[in-house]
């Protein structure tokens, strides 16, 4: 790669022409200090520092021109050189949180996370708050300040953001960029995971009827299928034609939350719903996105809110419920109908019965009846006066 000495003035920098696409870049050295340079390629003009010290070569990229002015680059470059010469420099220590996420965490998530989109979604808020900070400069106070700024979110959601930060900075420790994660010592919030919201028969009927009338029927049908099969909504929206049996009697999910494949069997009602979806589907997705070509629909939150609002106006909504409660409702009704927890476990794809026991709840009326039946069997002739 060729290099030429120049003055780093705005006039000179603006006059530098870029090589054609495919041609080698050109490095321009600052006439006053050859360690400070501008690398000009077909796509950018990037500030870099390049020099040798005690038998080793050092290189650092700082930003692009004209977004970063020369004066700002000069300060950063001299600090970089001073850090190397004083022994304070550590490879990667100058990376910002955003740069480390893009170069390390993001590729890792693509390879290893089943829910990669959620990982990226959480990153947006984190990067907006601390993306420009050097990863070595982030403190526990910065982490706590960020978590405290997330108002209006549940404790469980806040804990998911903390888990994201913990993973990000643990990776920085693994890469020898920092010695200790700034998330260490930050306490998780207490979560109330005891959920028992189950739709009544009246609510379930109203939900399905209003879902069929919703303006976005693709999103509405996805929600209905979750209620009719007990499938997680993530598995529903990512359902493809190739997963379906020829007669639509079942679907083979290649990967579920448990990390295993699962075959889900469909009722006649669910089959009719899927047939309607396939008639309007224009690619391999059963629920194709109309906005993002080649992708499936997004998480149907807005549709869920519309349906519940319509239920409330009809007087058919006892209390608000979440998308996950659709799966819980199916699990509970299956237990009531079959009285077979092993069957429910297999149908829901749980790794063991304990998970099913935590997930499915009998409605209060059935618990009351069970209590009365137990006492009657235990004390058939006893009369309490």
N, C-alpha and C positions, 0 to 999 in steps of 0.2 A: 504494500500500500504506500503510495507516494505521499510526501508531506512538504509543505512550503511555509516559510515564515511570513506572517502578515501582522498588521496592526489591527487590534480588535475594536475598531470603531464601527458605528452603525452603518456608515456609508460603505465601508469595505465589506462588512458582513452581508449587507443587502445585495451587493454586486456579485457575490459568489454564486456561480452557476452550479446546478446539481448534475451529476452524471446521469446518463440514460439508464433506464431500468435494465438490470443485468450486468451493468458495468461496475467496476470496483470503486469503493468510496475513496475520498481524498481527505487526508488529515492536514489541517492548517495549524501550524505552531504559532504561538504568540511570540512576537519578535523579542519581547522583554524577558520571557521565561518560557523556554521550549517545553516545559512540563505541562503547561496549560494549553489545551488544543480544542479545535472544533472539527468534528468528524462530519463530513458532508456526504450523504448518500442520496440515492434517487428519491427516498421518501422523507428524509429529515436532515436537520442540521443539529447535531447533538454535542453538548459540552462534555469533554472528557479530560481526565488527568492521567498522564502516563510517565512513570519514572522508575529508576532502579535504586535500591537501597540495600547495602550489605549483601550483595550477591543475589538479591531477589528482585523480580519485576513486579510492579504494582500498577493496577489500572482501576479506574473508577469512572462510572457514567453518572452525570448529575441532572441533566434536563435538556430541553431543546430550545433553540433560538427560533423565533424572537420571544417565546413564552417566558424564558428565563433570560434576564439581562446579564451582560458580561460582568458587571460589578458584583452581582449576587453569586455568580459562578466563581468569580475570583476568590471571594471570602470562603466559600465552601471548599474550593480546591486547596487553598493554603491550610485550612484546618485539617483536611485529609492528609496532606503531606506532613504536617506537624504531628498528627496522631501516629503515622507510620514511624517517623523518626524517633518519637518519644516512647514507642512500644505500646501505646494505648490503642492502636488500631486492631480491630478484630474483623476478619472477613465476614461481610454481611452486616456489620454493625451500623452501617450507614443507610441500610434499607428502611424505607418507610413501612408502616403497617400495610398500606395499600400494595406496595411493591412486593412485600413478602407474601401477602395473600395471593396476588396474581401469579407469582413465580413458584410458590411452594404449596400453599394450602389448597388453591383451586384445582390444580392438576391432581393432587391427592384425593380430593373429594370426588372428582370425576371417575377415578379408578375404583374407589372403595366405598363410597356412600350410595346406598340404595335411594335415599331421599336427597339427591344432590340439589334439586331445585330449592328445597327448604333451606339448605346450607347457604346457598347463594343469596336467597331472600333475606336471611338474617344478616348476612355480610353487608348489605346496603346501608342499614342503620349504623352499624359499627364503623364502616368506612367514612360515612358522613361526619361522624363525631371525632374520629382519631386517625383516619386514613393518612393524613399528611404528617403525622408525628413519626419520628424515627422509632423503630420498634424497641430500641434500647432506652428510649426516654419515657416510655409509658410506665406509669406507676400504679400502685394499688389504688391510690386516690383517684386517678383517671378512670379506672375501671368502675369504682363505686359511684363516681359522679355520673358516668354514662348510664349505669343501671338505674340510678335514682331519677334520671331524666325520662325514663320510659313510663310515663304516667298512663293510667287507664288500662294497663295490662294485668292479667292474672298472675299470681305467684308462680304457677307452673310455666307460663310463657316467659317470665323474667328469668326463671331458672334455666330455660333453654338458651337464652341469650348468654347467660353466664357460662353454660357448658360450651357454647361456641367459642367464647373468648378463652376459656380454659384450654380447649383443643388447639386454638391458634397459637397461643404463647407456649404451650407445651412443645409444639413442633419447633418453635424458635429455640427452645432449650436443647432439643434433640439435635438441632443443626449448629449448636455451639455459638449461637449469636447472643444469647443472654444466659446468665447463670441461674436465674430464678424467675418463675412466672409471676407477673404482677397480680394474677388472679388468686394465687395461693393465699389462703387465710380469709378470703371473702366468703362469708357464710351464705349458704343457700337459704331461701325462704321456705317457710312451712307451707306445704301444699295440702289442699283438701281434696284428696282423690276419691273420697267416698261418693260415688255417683249412683243414683238410683232412679233417674228420670226415665220413665217408660211411657210411651204413648198409650192412651186408652184406646179401646176399639173405636169410639166415636172420633177421637183425634186422628187415628190412623186412616179412617175412611175419609175424613175431611182433608187430610194431607194429600192423599192420592188423588182425590177429585179435583182439588185446587191446583195440584201439580200438573194434571192433564190440561188445565186451562191456562197455564202460565205462558207468558209471551215468549220465553226462551225454553221451548219444549225439550231441547237436547239436554240442557242442564237439569231440568225438572225430571226427565226420565232417568237420568243418572242417580238422582236422589231417591227416586222411587225404587230403582233396582237395589240400592243399598238396603232399603227397608224390606223388600221382598225376598232378599237372599241372605242378609246378614253380612255381605261383603264389605270390607273397608272401602271407603270412598276412593282412596288412592288406587285400589285394585279395580274398582268400577270404571273410573275415567280412563284408565290405561288398558282397558279390555280391547283385544283385537279379534278380527274375524278368524285368524289362524288358531286362536285359543279355543274357539267354540267347536263343539261336536257337530257333525253334519246335520243331526236332527234337532240341534239346539237343546238337547236334554241336559247338557252340562258344559262347563268350561274348565280348562286346565290352566291354572295360574302358575307360571314358571317360577315366580318368586314372591313370597309373602313376607310379612313382618318377622315371622319366625325363622326366615332364611331358607325355608323349604318350599317345594311346590305343593299345590293343593288343588284337588278337583272339587268344584262347586256344582251342585245339582240344582236345576231350576224347576219351579212349579209351572203349571200351565199359564198362570198369569204373568210370570216372569218371562216365559217364552214369547208370549204375545207382545210384550213390551219390547223385547230384543228384536223381534221381527219388524216392528215399526221403525226401530232405529236403523236397522240394516237397509231398509227401503230408501232412506234419505242419506245414508252414509256414502261418501264419494271417495273414500280411500280405505285402508285396512283398519282404521280405528272404528270401533262401534260408536264412539262419541267424539267425532272429529271437531276440531276447532274451526270456527268460521273466520277467526281473526288471524291466527298464525298458521300459515300453510304447512301442511305435513305434520302438524302436532295434534294431540288430543286436547279436549277442553280443559280449562283451568279449574281450580277448586271452586265449586258452585256456591260461594257464600251469599252473593247478592240474591240469587234465586231462592235460597233457603229463607232469607229475610223477607222476601216478597210473599212467599207462601204462608209464613207464620203471621205476617201482618193481615193477610186475607182471612186466615183462620180466626184471628182475634176479632176482626170486624164481624164475622159470622157468629161469634160467641162460642166457638168450638175449641178454643185454646185454654187449657187449664193453667199452664205455665210455660215459659219459654223453654226450648230444648235445642240441643246442638246436633250437628250432623252425626256425631258419634253415637248419639242416643238412638238413631235409627237402627244401628247394628245391635245396640243393647235391647231395643224393643223386640227385634227378631229373636234374639237369644232367649229372652224371658218367655216369649210366647211359645217357642219350641219346647222349653222345659215344662211349661204348663200343659201343652198338648201331648207330649210324649212321656213325661216324667222319666226321661232317660238322659242323664248328664253326659254319659259317654257319647251318645249320639250327637248331642249339642256340641261337645268338644270337637268331634271330627268335622261336623258341619261348619263350624266357625274357624277351623284350622288352628286351634290353640295347641301349644306344645304339651300342655298337661291339664288335668282336670282342675287344678288349683286356679289356673287363669280363668277358666270358665266360671268357676264359683265366684270369683271377684267381679266378673264382668256382667253376669246375668242376675237379675233380681226378680223374685216373685212379687206381684202387686200385693198391696196391703190386705186386700180382701181375701186373697188366697192364703196368706200367712195367718190371718185370723181364723179361717176355716180349718187350716191344718192344726192350729193350736186346740181348737174345740174338739176335733176328731181324735187328737192324741189323748186328751183328758177323758173323753168318753170311753176310749178303748182301755185306758188304764184303770178307771174307776166307773165301771158300767152301772153300778147300783147305788153309788154314793149320792146322797142329797145333802147339800149344804144349806142349813137353815139360818 
